[in-house]
Amino acid sequence: MKTGKRKFWIGNAVLALAMLLLLFMGPLSDALGIWAAVLWMVLAAVGMTLVMSDKSDEPPAPD
């Protein structure tokens, strides 16, 4: 498995974790306060960075 694909799947896993955190944001914000939103933003940013990290190559030329 190439490193780019591995980063892509790890990014998707982190984004899934961010989605779960968003679903339980009510109880988490009661427990963590504003830090629940900060944690969600960090997870979403890291996930998107990992997903988009293998997009640096130029697209192939059209046929």
N, C-alpha and C positions, 0 to 999 in steps of 0.2 A: 504494500500500500504506500502510495506516495505521501510525502509530508503534507502537501497541499490538501489532499483528500482527508487526511487525519485531522488537520486544523479545521476543515469544513465541518466534520462530524462532531468534533469537540465543541465548536461554536454553536451547532444546533442543539447539543445537549445543554450548554449554558443558557441558550435562549429558552429552552423548555423549562429549565429551572427558574428563569426569570418570569415565565408565564405562570408557573405554580405559585411563585411568591406574589404575583399580582392578584391571583385568585383568592389568596388568604391575606390580603393586605389589611383588612379590618382588624383581625386579631393581632396581626404582627405590629400594626401601628399602635395598638394599645400597649403592647409589650415593649416595643423599641422606640416608639415616638417617631420623630422625623427621620431617624436612622433607617427605618424600614424603606422609605422612599429613596434615600441615598443608596442603600444596598441594591434596590431594584434598578436604579439608573446605572450603577456600576456594572451589574450583571448584564444588562442590555447592551451597554457600550462594549464590554469585553466580547460578548457573543457576536455582535455585529462586526467587530474588528476581526475576529477569527474567521467568520464566514466569508468576509470580503477580502481576506489576505491573499488568496490565490487568484484574484482578479486582476493582477498587475500586468499580465500578458496582453498584448494587443490582440484583437479579434482576428480570426483568419480572413484572408482575402476572399472576396466572392468569386465564384466560378464563372 
